[in-house]
Amino acid sequence: MSRGPDAATQLERALLAGAEAAGCPLAVTEAELTRWASVTFTGARHMLTLAGTASPALTRWIDALPEAEFALRGHLVADLSVEAVRREGAAVRVMLEVLTVEER
């Protein structure tokens, strides 16, 4: 029996769906996951790079990301930060750091 997609897959899908809904489709170009655990929590740190085309919609979407809510089955987004936004002509690369924790 399959448990479904992991936190990294769910997070990527949620980010891409949110960007698409905001009118600024993106692609994941890099993704790195580091698992971690403490006495009270288990989770992962996700480093993601997204690529798209510059637009006012993309700027608004990026600005709203740190406060955005994400529905991830079995996981919570504990923290999301925009680490960098690089613009080269019309191309934009967005680097994110996201901390997810498993729901218990």
Backbone as JSON Lines, residues from 0, in Angstrom:
{"i":0,"aa":"M","n":[0.84,-1.17,0.0],"ca":[0.0,0.0,0.0],"c":[0.88,1.24,0.0]}
{"i":1,"aa":"S","n":[0.6,2.17,-0.87],"ca":[1.38,3.4,-1.0],"c":[0.89,4.45,-0.01]}
{"i":2,"aa":"R","n":[1.82,5.18,0.57],"ca":[1.48,6.26,1.49],"c":[1.31,7.58,0.76]}
{"i":3,"aa":"G","n":[1.59,7.61,-0.51],"ca":[1.46,8.85,-1.27],"c":[2.78,9.58,-1.36]}
{"i":4,"aa":"P","n":[2.77,10.74,-1.99],"ca":[4.01,11.49,-2.2],"c":[4.6,11.99,-0.89]}
{"i":5,"aa":"D","n":[5.92,12.1,-0.87],"ca":[6.62,12.59,0.31],"c":[6.49,14.11,0.42]}
{"i":6,"aa":"A","n":[7.02,14.67,1.5],"ca":[6.91,16.11,1.75],"c":[7.55,16.93,0.64]}
{"i":7,"aa":"A","n":[8.69,16.49,0.12],"ca":[9.38,17.25,-0.94],"c":[8.52,17.32,-2.2]}
{"i":8,"aa":"T","n":[7.94,16.2,-2.59],"ca":[7.1,16.17,-3.78],"c":[5.85,17.02,-3.58]}
{"i":9,"aa":"Q","n":[5.22,16.89,-2.42],"ca":[4.03,17.69,-2.13],"c":[4.35,19.18,-2.13]}
{"i":10,"aa":"L","n":[5.49,19.56,-1.54],"ca":[5.89,20.96,-1.48],"c":[6.11,21.51,-2.88]}
{"i":11,"aa":"E","n":[6.85,20.78,-3.71],"ca":[7.09,21.24,-5.08],"c":[5.79,21.41,-5.83]}
{"i":12,"aa":"R","n":[4.9,20.43,-5.72],"ca":[3.6,20.52,-6.41],"c":[2.8,21.72,-5.92]}
{"i":13,"aa":"A","n":[2.8,21.97,-4.62],"ca":[2.05,23.09,-4.06],"c":[2.62,24.43,-4.53]}
{"i":14,"aa":"L","n":[3.94,24.55,-4.55],"ca":[4.56,25.78,-5.03],"c":[4.24,26.04,-6.49]}
{"i":15,"aa":"L","n":[4.37,25.01,-7.32],"ca":[4.11,25.17,-8.75],"c":[2.64,25.47,-9.02]}
{"i":16,"aa":"A","n":[1.74,24.81,-8.29],"ca":[0.3,25.07,-8.46],"c":[-0.04,26.49,-8.03]}
{"i":17,"aa":"G","n":[0.56,26.95,-6.93],"ca":[0.32,28.32,-6.46],"c":[0.8,29.35,-7.46]}
{"i":18,"aa":"A","n":[1.98,29.12,-8.02],"ca":[2.51,30.05,-9.01],"c":[1.63,30.05,-10.26]}
{"i":19,"aa":"E","n":[1.21,28.88,-10.7],"ca":[0.33,28.78,-11.88],"c":[-0.98,29.53,-11.63]}
{"i":20,"aa":"A","n":[-1.56,29.35,-10.46],"ca":[-2.82,30.03,-10.12],"c":[-2.64,31.54,-10.06]}
{"i":21,"aa":"A","n":[-1.44,31.98,-9.7],"ca":[-1.15,33.42,-9.63],"c":[-0.8,34.01,-10.99]}
{"i":22,"aa":"G","n":[-0.74,33.16,-12.01],"ca":[-0.46,33.66,-13.36],"c":[1.02,33.78,-13.67]}
{"i":23,"aa":"C","n":[1.85,33.05,-12.94],"ca":[3.29,33.12,-13.18],"c":[3.88,31.7,-13.1]}
{"i":24,"aa":"P","n":[3.63,30.89,-14.12],"ca":[4.12,29.51,-14.08],"c":[5.63,29.44,-13.91]}
{"i":25,"aa":"L","n":[6.04,28.46,-13.1],"ca":[7.45,28.26,-12.79],"c":[7.82,26.8,-13.0]}
{"i":26,"aa":"A","n":[9.12,26.54,-12.98],"ca":[9.64,25.18,-13.02],"c":[10.67,25.03,-11.91]}
{"i":27,"aa":"V","n":[10.73,23.85,-11.31],"ca":[11.76,23.55,-10.32],"c":[13.01,23.15,-11.09]}
{"i":28,"aa":"T","n":[14.1,23.88,-10.88],"ca":[15.35,23.55,-11.58],"c":[16.37,22.88,-10.68]}
{"i":29,"aa":"E","n":[16.23,23.08,-9.37],"ca":[17.12,22.42,-8.41],"c":[16.32,22.16,-7.15]}
{"i":30,"aa":"A","n":[16.59,21.0,-6.52],"ca":[15.94,20.67,-5.25],"c":[16.88,19.83,-4.42]}
{"i":31,"aa":"E","n":[17.03,20.22,-3.17],"ca":[17.89,19.49,-2.24],"c":[17.13,19.36,-0.93]}
{"i":32,"aa":"L","n":[17.19,18.19,-0.33],"ca":[16.49,17.92,0.91],"c":[17.49,17.4,1.94]}
{"i":33,"aa":"T","n":[17.42,17.96,3.14],"ca":[18.23,17.47,4.25],"c":[17.28,17.12,5.38]}
{"i":34,"aa":"R","n":[17.25,15.85,5.75],"ca":[16.39,15.41,6.85],"c":[17.01,15.81,8.18]}
{"i":35,"aa":"W","n":[16.16,16.05,9.17],"ca":[16.63,16.39,10.5],"c":[15.63,15.89,11.53]}
{"i":36,"aa":"A","n":[16.05,15.8,12.75],"ca":[15.16,15.41,13.85],"c":[15.66,16.05,15.13]}
{"i":37,"aa":"S","n":[14.71,16.37,16.0],"ca":[15.03,16.86,17.33],"c":[14.27,15.97,18.31]}
{"i":38,"aa":"V","n":[14.3,16.3,19.56],"ca":[13.58,15.51,20.55],"c":[12.08,15.54,20.28]}
{"i":39,"aa":"T","n":[11.58,16.68,19.79],"ca":[10.13,16.83,19.61],"c":[9.64,16.8,18.17]}
{"i":40,"aa":"F","n":[10.52,17.01,17.2],"ca":[10.09,17.11,15.81],"c":[10.96,16.29,14.88]}
{"i":41,"aa":"T","n":[10.36,15.88,13.78],"ca":[11.08,15.25,12.67],"c":[10.66,16.01,11.42]}
{"i":42,"aa":"G","n":[11.62,16.29,10.56],"ca":[11.27,17.03,9.36],"c":[12.4,17.08,8.36]}
{"i":43,"aa":"A","n":[12.36,18.12,7.54],"ca":[13.37,18.28,6.5],"c":[13.54,19.75,6.15]}
{"i":44,"aa":"R","n":[14.76,20.07,5.71],"ca":[15.06,21.41,5.18],"c":[15.16,21.24,3.67]}
{"i":45,"aa":"H","n":[14.4,22.02,2.95],"ca":[14.35,21.95,1.5],"c":[14.97,23.21,0.92]}
{"i":46,"aa":"M","n":[15.92,23.04,0.02],"ca":[16.5,24.15,-0.72],"c":[16.02,23.98,-2.16]}
{"i":47,"aa":"L","n":[15.27,24.96,-2.66],"ca":[14.68,24.86,-3.99],"c":[15.07,26.06,-4.84]}
{"i":48,"aa":"T","n":[15.26,25.82,-6.11],"ca":[15.43,26.89,-7.07],"c":[14.32,26.75,-8.1]}
{"i":49,"aa":"L","n":[13.58,27.84,-8.29],"ca":[12.49,27.88,-9.25],"c":[12.87,28.86,-10.35]}
{"i":50,"aa":"A","n":[12.45,28.57,-11.56],"ca":[12.75,29.45,-12.7],"c":[11.47,29.83,-13.42]}
{"i":51,"aa":"G","n":[11.42,31.08,-13.86],"ca":[10.27,31.56,-14.6],"c":[10.61,32.83,-15.34]}
{"i":52,"aa":"T","n":[9.57,33.5,-15.78],"ca":[9.7,34.74,-16.54],"c":[9.27,35.91,-15.68]}
{"i":53,"aa":"A","n":[10.04,36.97,-15.71],"ca":[9.73,38.16,-14.91],"c":[8.36,38.72,-15.28]}
{"i":54,"aa":"S","n":[7.62,39.09,-14.24],"ca":[6.31,39.72,-14.43],"c":[5.87,40.32,-13.1]}
{"i":55,"aa":"P","n":[4.94,41.27,-13.14],"ca":[4.4,41.79,-11.88],"c":[3.73,40.69,-11.05]}
{"i":56,"aa":"A","n":[3.08,39.74,-11.72],"ca":[2.43,38.64,-10.99],"c":[3.46,37.81,-10.23]}
{"i":57,"aa":"L","n":[4.62,37.55,-10.84],"ca":[5.66,36.79,-10.17],"c":[6.2,37.56,-8.97]}
{"i":58,"aa":"T","n":[6.4,38.84,-9.12],"ca":[6.88,39.66,-8.01],"c":[5.9,39.61,-6.84]}
{"i":59,"aa":"R","n":[4.6,39.72,-7.11],"ca":[3.58,39.64,-6.05],"c":[3.6,38.26,-5.39]}
{"i":60,"aa":"W","n":[3.73,37.21,-6.2],"ca":[3.72,35.84,-5.68],"c":[4.93,35.63,-4.75]}
{"i":61,"aa":"I","n":[6.1,36.07,-5.19],"ca":[7.31,35.94,-4.36],"c":[7.15,36.7,-3.05]}
{"i":62,"aa":"D","n":[6.63,37.92,-3.12],"ca":[6.46,38.74,-1.92],"c":[5.52,38.08,-0.91]}
{"i":63,"aa":"A","n":[4.53,37.34,-1.39],"ca":[3.53,36.71,-0.52],"c":[3.97,35.35,0.02]}
{"i":64,"aa":"L","n":[5.01,34.76,-0.54],"ca":[5.41,33.4,-0.18],"c":[5.68,33.17,1.31]}
{"i":65,"aa":"P","n":[6.41,34.03,2.0],"ca":[6.71,33.73,3.4],"c":[5.46,33.57,4.29]}
{"i":66,"aa":"E","n":[4.35,34.14,3.89],"ca":[3.12,34.05,4.68],"c":[2.12,33.04,4.09]}
{"i":67,"aa":"A","n":[2.47,32.4,3.0],"ca":[1.55,31.49,2.31],"c":[1.3,30.23,3.13]}
{"i":68,"aa":"E","n":[0.1,29.67,2.97],"ca":[-0.28,28.41,3.6],"c":[-0.18,27.3,2.55]}
{"i":69,"aa":"F","n":[0.31,26.14,2.96],"ca":[0.45,25.01,2.05],"c":[-0.22,23.79,2.66]}
{"i":70,"aa":"A","n":[-1.0,23.09,1.86],"ca":[-1.66,21.87,2.31],"c":[-0.79,20.68,1.92]}
{"i":71,"aa":"L","n":[-0.04,20.18,2.88],"ca":[0.82,19.03,2.66],"c":[0.33,17.91,3.57]}
{"i":72,"aa":"R","n":[-0.09,16.81,3.0],"ca":[-0.61,15.7,3.79],"c":[0.48,15.13,4.7]}
{"i":73,"aa":"G","n":[0.24,15.19,6.02],"ca":[1.16,14.63,6.98],"c":[2.33,15.52,7.36]}
{"i":74,"aa":"H","n":[2.38,16.73,6.8],"ca":[3.5,17.64,7.06],"c":[2.99,19.07,7.17]}
{"i":75,"aa":"L","n":[3.73,19.89,7.88],"ca":[3.47,21.33,7.98],"c":[4.67,22.1,7.48]}
{"i":76,"aa":"V","n":[4.41,23.22,6.84],"ca":[5.5,24.13,6.49],"c":[5.7,25.03,7.71]}
{"i":77,"aa":"A","n":[6.82,24.81,8.4],"ca":[7.11,25.56,9.62],"c":[7.73,26.93,9.3]}
{"i":78,"aa":"D","n":[8.48,27.0,8.21],"ca":[9.14,28.25,7.84],"c":[9.46,28.22,6.35]}
{"i":79,"aa":"L","n":[9.3,29.35,5.72],"ca":[9.67,29.51,4.31],"c":[10.33,30.86,4.16]}
{"i":80,"aa":"S","n":[11.52,30.86,3.58],"ca":[12.19,32.14,3.32],"c":[12.68,32.18,1.88]}
{"i":81,"aa":"V","n":[12.56,33.36,1.31],"ca":[13.09,33.61,-0.03],"c":[14.54,34.02,0.18]}
{"i":82,"aa":"E","n":[15.45,33.16,-0.21],"ca":[16.87,33.4,0.01],"c":[17.47,34.36,-1.02]}
{"i":83,"aa":"A","n":[17.0,34.27,-2.26],"ca":[17.52,35.15,-3.31],"c":[16.56,35.15,-4.5]}
{"i":84,"aa":"V","n":[16.56,36.26,-5.2],"ca":[15.85,36.38,-6.48],"c":[16.86,36.95,-7.45]}
{"i":85,"aa":"R","n":[17.15,36.2,-8.51],"ca":[18.13,36.64,-9.5],"c":[17.42,36.86,-10.82]}
{"i":86,"aa":"R","n":[17.64,38.05,-11.37],"ca":[17.02,38.4,-12.65],"c":[18.11,38.55,-13.7]}
{"i":87,"aa":"E","n":[17.9,37.91,-14.83],"ca":[18.79,38.03,-15.98],"c":[17.91,38.25,-17.2]}
{"i":88,"aa":"G","n":[17.73,39.5,-17.57],"ca":[16.79,39.81,-18.64],"c":[15.39,39.46,-18.19]}
{"i":89,"aa":"A","n":[14.69,38.68,-18.99],"ca":[13.33,38.28,-18.63],"c":[13.3,37.04,-17.75]}
{"i":90,"aa":"A","n":[14.44,36.37,-17.58],"ca":[14.49,35.15,-16.77],"c":[14.66,35.5,-15.29]}
{"i":91,"aa":"V","n":[13.96,34.76,-14.45],"ca":[14.04,34.95,-13.0],"c":[14.3,33.6,-12.35]}
{"i":92,"aa":"R","n":[15.23,33.59,-11.39],"ca":[15.49,32.39,-10.58],"c":[15.22,32.77,-9.13]}
{"i":93,"aa":"V","n":[14.41,31.96,-8.48],"ca":[14.02,32.2,-7.09],"c":[14.57,31.07,-6.24]}
{"i":94,"aa":"M","n":[15.38,31.41,-5.24],"ca":[15.93,30.41,-4.34],"c":[15.18,30.47,-3.02]}
{"i":95,"aa":"L","n":[14.66,29.31,-2.61],"ca":[13.86,29.2,-1.39],"c":[14.5,28.24,-0.41]}
{"i":96,"aa":"E","n":[14.31,28.51,0.87],"ca":[14.62,27.57,1.92],"c":[13.32,27.33,2.68]}
{"i":97,"aa":"V","n":[12.93,26.07,2.8],"ca":[11.67,25.72,3.43],"c":[11.92,24.64,4.48]}
{"i":98,"aa":"L","n":[11.35,24.83,5.65],"ca":[11.45,23.85,6.71],"c":[10.08,23.19,6.87]}
{"i":99,"aa":"T","n":[10.05,21.85,6.71],"ca":[8.81,21.11,6.94],"c":[8.99,20.21,8.16]}
{"i":100,"aa":"V","n":[7.89,20.0,8.87],"ca":[7.88,19.08,10.01],"c":[6.73,18.1,9.84]}
{"i":101,"aa":"E","n":[6.96,16.88,10.31],"ca":[5.93,15.86,10.24],"c":[4.87,16.13,11.31]}
{"i":102,"aa":"E","n":[3.61,15.97,10.91],"ca":[2.52,16.07,11.87],"c":[2.46,14.79,12.68]}
{"i":103,"aa":"R","n":[2.18,14.91,13.94],"ca":[2.08,13.71,14.8],"c":[0.72,13.63,15.4]}
